Amino acid sequence: MGVFSSILLWPLAPVRGVVSLGEVIQRRIEEELRDPIRARNDLEAAEQAYREREISADELARTEQDVLDRMRGLPGTEKG
């Protein structure tokens, strides 16, 4: 990139910085959502809740499916 184009594009630097930061945050969230340890903890918590009769068998199955979908990276499955 030349000096002239750097001067012309300088006002866009904050926008590029925000976009770059957003991409880093998105990557980190996706990594955390697909973390096998987190998936295992979620499944164990759901099974424990089922054993203690805090959730139904349907809710347990739904949780298991949500974890599998999240691990596969299916859209719309990113729950906090």
DAURBEL-V806676 format. One record per residue. N is the residue number from 1. PSI is psi in whole degrees, -180 to 180 (999 if undefined). Layout:
n->N psi->PSI
n->N psi->PSI
This chain:
n->1 psi->129
n->2 psi->172
n->3 psi->-43
n->4 psi->-46
n->5 psi->-33
n->6 psi->-41
n->7 psi->-41
n->8 psi->-36
n->9 psi->-4
n->10 psi->-41
n->11 psi->-20
n->12 psi->-3
n->13 psi->-44
n->14 psi->-37
n->15 psi->-45
n->16 psi->-36
n->17 psi->-42
n->18 psi->-42
n->19 psi->-44
n->20 psi->-43
n->21 psi->-42
n->22 psi->-40
n->23 psi->-40
n->24 psi->-44
n->25 psi->-44
n->26 psi->-45
n->27 psi->-43
n->28 psi->-42
n->29 psi->-44
n->30 psi->-39
n->31 psi->-44
n->32 psi->-39
n->33 psi->-30
n->34 psi->12
n->35 psi->122
n->36 psi->-33
n->37 psi->-43
n->38 psi->-42
n->39 psi->-45
n->40 psi->-43
n->41 psi->-41
n->42 psi->-43
n->43 psi->-43
n->44 psi->-40
n->45 psi->-40
n->46 psi->-42
n->47 psi->-39
n->48 psi->-44
n->49 psi->-37
n->50 psi->-44
n->51 psi->-34
n->52 psi->9
n->53 psi->32
n->54 psi->-25
n->55 psi->159
n->56 psi->172
n->57 psi->-36
n->58 psi->-42
n->59 psi->-37
n->60 psi->-47
n->61 psi->-40
n->62 psi->-42
n->63 psi->-44
n->64 psi->-43
n->65 psi->-40
n->66 psi->-42
n->67 psi->-43
n->68 psi->-44
n->69 psi->-43
n->70 psi->-41
n->71 psi->-31
n->72 psi->-14
n->73 psi->27
n->74 psi->139
n->75 psi->150
n->76 psi->10
n->77 psi->8
n->78 psi->92
n->79 psi->142
n->80 psi->999
